[in-house]
Amino acid sequence: MTTRDAGSSAPGFRAAADTDTGPGLDLPAQSFTEVLGADLLVSPTLVAGDTGTSREVSSVAVMAVPDIGPWLRSGQLLITTTSVLGRLVEPIDAFLTRLDRRGVAGLAVRLDDDTAALPAEMSDAADELGFPVVVVSDLYAKDHPLSGGLAELSARQVDAVFEADRLRRVLVDVVMAGGGFAELSVAVAREWGGAVLITTPDGRQLCRAGDESELTRLASSAALDSTGRVRTDSTEGGLGLHRLGDESIAVSAISANGIDHGRLVQFSTGRRLRSEDLYLVEQAAAVCALVVARELVVSSVEEKHRANFIRDLLLGRGGEHAHVVAHAKTFGWDLDRPVVVVVIEPDPVGEDEPSMPRMPLVERQARAFTSAVAGRDTGAAVTALATETVILMGVGTDTMNLVHELVATVRGAGGGGRRAFGVGVSRPTDSVDGIPALYGQARTALKVGRQITGAWAVTHFDDLGVYRLLSLVDDDRELESFAQETLRELTADTSEAQDMRRTLEVLLATNINIAETARQLHFHYNTLRYRVVKLEKMLGSFTDHPELRLDLSLALKIMAMRGINS
């Protein structure tokens, strides 16, 4: 698992770059060539990557364990042995690429014995990257001022491996006993102290545990945004070790089957977290992935049944009301009450490639809405279909306020890779027989609302008005032709045409009340009278002909719905 000292782009995040690797490991900034001529390395021989010897070196570290990610720093000279390289899981070219991407300045390798040799692909990969690799006869000069710090760092890395093995055994026992994320977070907090969170990839909290004072401090920390999400909107999803004043936070991805499923977060104010803590967080996250894998096996079957049941309902194939209600109860859903249909669909916009593969977008959104709905309507049905999420929820005193609340919860404060989506809401029904019609209403509200409002549209079917009728016309060219023939030069893509369309729109909305229109547009009465004369020269005498006013109103709505020069 690769992590980065990321987070400096997120408000309040500062990556812990050089404060936790131990005393005396910094070097005066110098080129790699100058390091070769100094007294730190023992008999260095450059064997590959000679085009990169101008790289700047600002620190030095040893690599005593294969999983060195938490200890890597930009500008670092990394010293290791052939035996450690031989324990790498990833290919040597991928390893060098990772070091290069992290900004490591170069690699020094000690050959463990006379028969030892560098991996065969190493030279070619280093030359291609311009990443300098040297062979040394010993890790470092024993009388060098940094030797004590390097020995201490090596010991800490080895200790972290043993501690990680112990922690892994404790956490695996929790999983084998049937524990999930909640039980794991409690166990991790018991072992580490501080506060522990398990979140979705975009930072929504799934469970939390730990010392109450730390949890209270975390709630007001810059590590969270205003909605309580962990900030994952920085490089690599906020992974790595971060400083926030006197607070420390370590973040690791929870991935299973190559898919990003969430974050494990350790937060501490009592002590400063170090690279060894990040290493332990990463190892604990690997155990969390076991829970994900176990739940995926079970939930994939259950979700298929739920999706098939909802799909049949939406198509009118659910059966008798009593049968549908009883079947829904087996999923924990209450359909024996008035319900509305809510449809959520990702907006068709480009999305940056995530730093690691993630579960399909619709599934992520369905999980987010399931979590948001759970605390507000325990009997609501939420499921992911092929391209959309569908919710059947109870009717309350103000259903639209609840929908907006759900959207705000899922959307958060922005960032974090959260893809824009549109929402359509139907009228209510008290019978399952009415659900197919409600689904059509929600789909229409979603489609037309998006055309009118754009991204993040949340639209109720009853708010569509005449747009409902216009949406039934499949021939876009016919609608656009009608708008252009009716509005004439007002369809032009100019600021003057847009200004005159706005004047016409308010005139029609006030039923040609000149005084009220002038007040709303902040025009002088005579200025508006002049505009009316100008508009009638373009469009005809609409002040005297209600049929023409109707045509103009429809044409303006077509332009708004189709986004024509708006």
ROTORGU-302792 format. One line per 4 residues: number of its first residue (from 1); for each residue x, y, z negated of C-alpha. Coordinates in pm, whole numbers. Each point is the difference from the previous one (the first is absolute). Layout:
NUM = X Y Z ~ ...
***
This chain:
1 = 0 0 0 ~ 148 332 107 ~ -44 309 -211 ~ 120 353 40
5 = 86 294 -220 ~ -309 151 152 ~ -249 243 -135 ~ 163 339 23
9 = -261 98 258 ~ -283 -65 -243 ~ -85 282 -243 ~ 182 -49 -328
13 = 205 -299 122 ~ 378 13 -11 ~ 192 -310 95 ~ 249 -125 -255
17 = 302 4 226 ~ 304 21 -216 ~ -101 19 -364 ~ -47 -362 -96
21 = 287 -194 152 ~ 225 43 -299 ~ 268 250 -106 ~ 295 85 223
25 = -121 -158 329 ~ -13 326 196 ~ 285 87 233 ~ 107 338 134
29 = -162 24 342 ~ 246 -135 257 ~ 5 -191 326 ~ 14 -378 14
33 = 348 33 150 ~ 116 198 -302 ~ -139 -269 -234 ~ 210 -261 181
37 = 309 205 -75 ~ -84 49 -368 ~ 73 -236 -289 ~ -347 -145 -63
41 = 0 -288 250 ~ 272 -269 -10 ~ 174 -57 334 ~ -298 107 218
45 = -3 -110 364 ~ -259 147 237 ~ -152 -290 198 ~ -313 151 160
49 = -195 322 53 ~ 303 221 57 ~ -218 267 168 ~ -165 65 -335
53 = 307 80 -207 ~ -91 369 -7 ~ -303 -80 -218 ~ -1 187 -330
57 = 45 -202 -320 ~ -129 154 -323 ~ -36 -303 -231 ~ 109 -361 -41
61 = -187 -309 -126 ~ 48 -374 -17 ~ -240 -255 142 ~ 2 -292 -244
65 = -345 -131 104 ~ -147 -57 347 ~ -315 206 -63 ~ 185 330 -26
69 = -284 227 117 ~ -72 178 -332 ~ 367 102 -39 ~ 55 141 349
73 = 66 372 41 ~ 74 227 294 ~ 371 75 43 ~ 95 -312 -196
77 = 302 -225 55 ~ -122 -351 -82 ~ 249 -266 -116 ~ -90 -371 2
81 = 133 -351 67 ~ -49 -266 266 ~ -176 -225 -254 ~ -266 267 -67
85 = -46 61 373 ~ -43 -376 44 ~ -304 11 -230 ~ -185 259 208
89 = -344 -110 115 ~ -12 241 295 ~ 234 -28 302 ~ 323 194 -37
93 = -88 237 288 ~ -331 85 -171 ~ 187 57 -326 ~ 245 243 162
97 = -287 178 175 ~ -172 44 -337 ~ 318 144 -154 ~ 41 234 293
101 = -365 112 -22 ~ 42 72 -369 ~ 298 223 74 ~ 265 -227 -154
105 = 341 124 117 ~ 176 -336 38 ~ 68 -349 -132 ~ 311 -152 -158
109 = 13 -382 -22 ~ 233 -216 -204 ~ 79 -340 152 ~ -47 -242 -290
113 = 269 -245 108 ~ 233 -84 286 ~ -275 -185 189 ~ -260 274 -34
117 = -93 212 300 ~ -248 271 88 ~ -328 -116 158 ~ 41 -50 374
121 = -259 262 105 ~ 126 266 -238 ~ 262 165 219 ~ -228 39 301
125 = -282 142 -213 ~ 233 244 -180 ~ 157 117 326 ~ -342 59 154
129 = -114 205 -301 ~ 328 181 -45 ~ -8 -130 -358 ~ 352 -41 -143
133 = 88 -335 -160 ~ 334 -66 -173 ~ 153 -311 -153 ~ 171 41 -339
137 = 211 -235 -210 ~ -184 92 -320 ~ -324 178 -85 ~ 178 312 -126
141 = 322 108 -165 ~ -22 -106 -365 ~ 187 310 -119 ~ -225 240 191
145 = -206 242 -218 ~ -321 -140 153 ~ 83 -364 -71 ~ -177 -4 -336
149 = -318 149 144 ~ 3 -244 293 ~ 45 -297 -234 ~ -290 126 -213
153 = -221 41 309 ~ 83 -354 111 ~ -92 -135 -344 ~ -328 193 -1
157 = -95 -145 338 ~ 68 -355 -119 ~ -191 61 -324 ~ -294 131 204
161 = -7 -326 198 ~ -22 -206 -320 ~ -263 230 -148 ~ -200 -16 324
165 = 8 -379 -15 ~ -136 5 -356 ~ -267 255 90 ~ -101 -200 307
169 = -55 -310 -214 ~ -220 195 -242 ~ -210 148 280 ~ -31 -324 195
173 = -140 -161 -316 ~ -266 273 -4 ~ -90 -69 363 ~ -5 -378 -50
177 = -242 52 -289 ~ -239 172 241 ~ 100 358 -78 ~ -43 276 254
181 = 122 357 37 ~ -150 112 -331 ~ 175 -275 -197 ~ 327 54 188
185 = -1 374 -69 ~ -51 -70 -372 ~ 284 -254 0 ~ 235 233 187
189 = -79 290 -234 ~ 61 -226 -301 ~ 344 -91 136 ~ 105 349 109
193 = -193 252 -206 ~ -115 324 161 ~ -295 1 239 ~ -60 -248 284
197 = -234 45 296 ~ -102 -227 284 ~ -141 195 294 ~ -104 -33 362
201 = 258 95 268 ~ -140 354 2 ~ 23 35 -377 ~ -355 -70 -129
205 = 28 -150 -347 ~ -124 -359 -28 ~ 109 -60 -361 ~ 219 158 -264
209 = 156 -104 -328 ~ 251 113 -256 ~ 51 246 -279 ~ -296 239 -34
213 = 221 306 -43 ~ 188 -89 319 ~ -326 -56 189 ~ -126 338 -120
217 = 324 165 111 ~ -23 -177 335 ~ -351 135 60 ~ 138 356 8
221 = 325 -86 174 ~ 106 120 345 ~ 25 -370 86 ~ -378 8 53
225 = -201 227 224 ~ -315 182 -110 ~ -217 -308 58 ~ 217 -231 -211
229 = 180 -169 289 ~ 368 -79 -22 ~ 174 214 260 ~ 95 -235 281
233 = 2 266 273 ~ 378 25 12 ~ 256 -199 199 ~ -45 -377 -21
237 = -323 35 -197 ~ 168 160 -301 ~ 206 -312 -72 ~ 308 27 -219
241 = 112 173 -315 ~ -110 358 -67 ~ 59 272 -256 ~ -274 243 -102
245 = 162 220 -261 ~ 35 -220 -309 ~ -224 -266 157 ~ 117 -300 203
249 = -200 -211 244 ~ 100 -318 185 ~ -217 -114 290 ~ 14 -328 194
253 = -220 -142 276 ~ -214 -308 -57 ~ 14 -190 327 ~ -127 -346 94
257 = 31 -172 337 ~ 184 306 129 ~ -298 228 -75 ~ 10 298 -235
261 = -268 -50 -268 ~ 85 255 -267 ~ 245 153 -246 ~ 136 -97 -340
265 = 93 311 -198 ~ 194 41 -324 ~ -18 340 -171 ~ 209 105 -297
269 = 68 309 -205 ~ 167 -179 -293 ~ 309 -94 200 ~ 142 71 342
273 = -58 -281 243 ~ 308 -123 187 ~ 71 -205 309 ~ -19 -318 -210
277 = -358 93 -95 ~ -91 45 365 ~ 149 -344 70 ~ -225 -152 -270
281 = -304 183 140 ~ 73 -148 342 ~ 28 -351 -145 ~ -325 43 -195
285 = -168 125 319 ~ 99 -327 167 ~ -197 -187 -269 ~ -295 235 54
289 = 9 -113 362 ~ -82 -352 -121 ~ -329 133 -134 ~ -68 167 334
293 = 72 -322 189 ~ -226 -200 -234 ~ -286 249 26 ~ 34 26 377
297 = -58 -374 36 ~ -320 20 -205 ~ -127 338 119 ~ 50 -73 371
301 = -258 -278 -19 ~ -237 202 -219 ~ 37 311 213 ~ -84 -197 313
305 = -326 -117 -159 ~ -82 352 -123 ~ 71 153 341 ~ -212 -262 179
309 = -287 60 -242 ~ 11 380 49 ~ 35 -40 376 ~ -314 -216 8
313 = -185 257 -209 ~ 98 284 234 ~ -115 -203 300 ~ -334 -89 -163
317 = 90 -367 -46 ~ 14 -4 -380 ~ -328 -184 -55 ~ -280 60 -251
321 = 39 275 -258 ~ 8 -237 -298 ~ 263 -221 166 ~ 221 300 84
325 = -25 140 -353 ~ 90 -336 -156 ~ 293 -51 239 ~ 130 352 -66
329 = 1 -68 -375 ~ 253 -280 51 ~ 241 273 119 ~ -89 229 -290
333 = -214 229 218 ~ -345 140 -84 ~ -219 42 309 ~ -330 -25 -188
337 = -31 378 -15 ~ -10 297 238 ~ 333 25 182 ~ 175 213 260
341 = 258 -113 253 ~ 334 181 8 ~ 240 -61 290 ~ 366 104 -20
345 = 220 -10 311 ~ 361 117 47 ~ 24 311 214 ~ 157 -70 342
349 = 324 189 -56 ~ 365 -98 19 ~ 168 -150 -308 ~ 367 -1 -81
353 = 154 -344 -32 ~ 25 -94 -368 ~ 336 -88 -150 ~ -114 -361 -35
357 = -292 -197 148 ~ -330 55 -177 ~ -330 -183 -7 ~ -248 106 272
361 = -129 354 -44 ~ -369 -93 -34 ~ 84 -254 -272 ~ 199 264 -190
365 = -289 245 21 ~ -250 -266 -107 ~ 210 -81 -306 ~ 29 367 -84
369 = -377 51 18 ~ -62 -321 -196 ~ 213 139 -280 ~ -167 342 16
373 = -356 -141 5 ~ 60 -249 -282 ~ -21 260 -275 ~ -306 170 147
377 = -226 -272 143 ~ 83 -349 -121 ~ -260 -159 228 ~ 118 163 323
381 = 106 -221 291 ~ 328 100 165 ~ 160 -195 283 ~ 242 50 288
385 = -119 -83 350 ~ 211 10 315 ~ 30 379 37 ~ -189 144 -296
389 = -85 -29 -367 ~ -368 -39 -90 ~ -150 80 -340 ~ -355 -84 -114
393 = -49 211 -311 ~ -290 90 -224 ~ -194 322 48 ~ 58 255 -275
397 = -126 347 -77 ~ 269 146 224 ~ 144 -268 225 ~ 201 239 217
401 = 179 145 -303 ~ 100 -354 -94 ~ 125 -69 354 ~ 207 319 -4
405 = 138 -106 -339 ~ 103 -339 142 ~ 164 163 301 ~ 191 241 -225
409 = 120 -291 -216 ~ 124 -202 298 ~ 142 297 185 ~ 189 132 -302
413 = 209 314 34 ~ 120 -96 349 ~ 330 -149 106 ~ 106 -351 -80
417 = -81 -122 344 ~ -371 29 -57 ~ -164 -13 341 ~ -294 234 68
421 = -343 -163 24 ~ -359 95 80 ~ -306 -93 -206 ~ -363 -45 105
425 = -287 -35 -248 ~ -349 -134 75 ~ -344 63 -146 ~ -110 -237 -281
429 = -201 -319 32 ~ -155 -225 -265 ~ -2 -312 217 ~ 279 -199 161
433 = -205 1 320 ~ 81 368 36 ~ 378 -42 -29 ~ 67 -47 376
437 = -174 332 77 ~ 192 168 -283 ~ 326 -131 140 ~ -86 161 334
441 = -74 327 -178 ~ 333 -7 -185 ~ 189 -79 323 ~ -174 291 176
445 = 74 236 -288 ~ 367 -108 7 ~ 35 40 376 ~ -177 335 32
449 = 144 144 -321 ~ 350 -74 125 ~ -78 170 333 ~ -129 310 -175
453 = 231 29 -300 ~ 312 -191 102 ~ 226 -189 -242 ~ -126 -95 -350
457 = -365 56 102 ~ -259 -118 -257 ~ -346 15 155 ~ -350 -103 -107
461 = -242 -114 270 ~ -260 257 -109 ~ 248 283 56 ~ 39 -70 371
465 = -316 174 121 ~ -9 34 378 ~ 348 -149 22 ~ -169 -339 -49
469 = -175 42 333 ~ 306 133 178 ~ 204 -296 -121 ~ -235 -236 186
473 = 108 143 337 ~ 278 -231 117 ~ 101 207 301 ~ 248 255 -136
477 = 33 164 339 ~ -373 74 13 ~ 10 166 -342 ~ 303 207 88
481 = -152 98 333 ~ -317 118 -177 ~ 205 207 -244 ~ 206 162 275
485 = -302 76 220 ~ -190 150 -293 ~ 278 201 -168 ~ 186 85 321
489 = 311 209 -68 ~ -46 -41 -375 ~ 146 -351 36 ~ 339 149 91
493 = 296 -80 -222 ~ 67 361 -101 ~ -23 190 -326 ~ -256 237 153
497 = -227 -287 108 ~ 31 -163 -342 ~ -85 331 -169 ~ -308 47 218
501 = -111 -360 -65 ~ 17 72 -372 ~ -216 310 48 ~ -254 -201 203
505 = -4 -278 -259 ~ -86 238 -286 ~ -259 181 213 ~ -178 -330 69
509 = 26 -106 -364 ~ -167 325 -116 ~ -269 -21 271 ~ 142 310 177
513 = -9 215 -315 ~ 243 273 104 ~ 39 155 -345 ~ 63 -331 -177
517 = 243 -118 269 ~ 195 327 -25 ~ 18 -43 -378 ~ 127 -359 22
521 = 261 84 265 ~ 98 331 -165 ~ -81 194 318 ~ -154 346 37
525 = -362 -24 112 ~ 72 179 330 ~ 303 -221 65 ~ -219 -307 -26
529 = -266 155 227 ~ 273 50 262 ~ 106 -365 -40 ~ -357 -120 48
533 = -23 193 328 ~ 332 -147 112 ~ -111 -355 -91 ~ -328 36 190
537 = 186 114 310 ~ 200 -328 -20 ~ -273 -240 -109 ~ -338 149 83
541 = -266 164 -216 ~ 10 -245 -289 ~ -152 253 -244 ~ -331 -28 191
545 = 4 -370 97 ~ -10 -263 -280 ~ 67 -282 249 ~ 331 161 97
549 = 86 47 -368 ~ -56 -374 -51 ~ 228 -82 294 ~ 271 234 -131
553 = -23 -150 -350 ~ 34 -354 139 ~ 292 104 220 ~ 183 150 -300
557 = -55 -319 -199 ~ 133 -209 290 ~ 315 211 6 ~ 41 -44 -375
561 = -65 -374 13 ~ 228 -64 295 ~ 271 235 -120 ~ -13 202 321
565 = 229 305 -37 ~ -84 19 -371
***
